């Protein structure tokens, strides 16, 4: 279970405080696929960072009784000067996993070949995304955070990563942030619509999407 | 390909401690590879660099004849003084603005802000301590200039206190630097003022009355005096107050941890 209760997040800026989240409640149970939609700047990514634990809420509580991934395919935690292999080793060390055991999968899935031993700074953005996705899949979590993951990679890789996520990990809980309504409709069983720092819950995904579309039209 | 569940995301104290050790270890390796790479001597630079700096300074101080005012062994004076300077200087520098380039790492739940500081500080402690150790041993064995430390335990304890003090100071400055960009501006010049004031370049006993009392407000002076007392205490009268120094070490650690807690909550994204 992940349980958010009255979570708020305020950032300090030169022009004073900015209230990004204004009291958010949310629950995700084992194996559930939950979508989050909302316009740009509504606070979706902030919410994901709070759930992942990258930042702390200003007030409210976040309870976690299952292991939660970092945002999948998130590559900015990589050290550009290090090789793909070294970055894999680093992530494995953090999560207490054996890098040697994970290497064959990452090597094969990322299709990087000899580039795995080159520093990441010379990678193309596609290569970087493939590595990030492969490393994300190498560590096992109960709940996967998916923040616009399908925006990266070519069609072939997208198909492959969809298979990896939604077929091979069909039993995992997922929190999916996307602007792609088809993607949300296909993969989510419940939906939260984020609007101006607040979350509205919809048991019926289509109903939530309709609500969101109406808001976007205004 | 699915390994066991990543352990320790939460859990009890012992488990969390195991996670933290693992994370700090991973950060240490990452930091070493990033800074020194695998080319030429690689991570050996960690202590070769401070060793070279200390040797150069020792050479300059000897050449300038700083030993003219007493029978103090000048090389030992330089090695203790400059190793100490490098310890607190490098540690504080590495902690200031340490989080921003590593912010993305905090998306990984096991990684805490403090781990980033600890990893960076341990790396500096390891490098400077190794350098200090090698210089002490080599000069004790092969040089007429230095006799072996008179009280090795005291040297070790003084060095430990120096590292502890530097940790408290570095965490404090590091956490403050996340709250205000002024820290990054004022600290480099402050370092240059602290060089002479830290006690690395004088012995308290050689100062005139009045000055003695003033410099003894500076905790680093106590650490330097103690370090040298252990090294060549029979050559001078050391001035230090252990409880004053330890009080500062504890105080700075508490303040530093407090501010970093605050920083976690108030950090700009």
Interface residues (C-beta under 8 A of the other chain):
Chain A: X11 X12 X13 X46 X49 X52 X53 X54 X55 X56 X58 X64 X67 X68 X70 X71 X74 X76 X77 X79 X81 X82 X86 X89 X90 X91 X93 X94 X95 X96 X97 X98 X101 X102 X105 X137 X138 X139 X140 X141 X142
Chain B: X1 X2 X3 X4 X5 X6 X7 X8 X9 X10 X19 X22 X23 X25 X26 X29 X30 X33 X34 X37 X104 X105 X106 X107 X108 X109 X110 X111 X264 X265 X266 X267 X268 X269
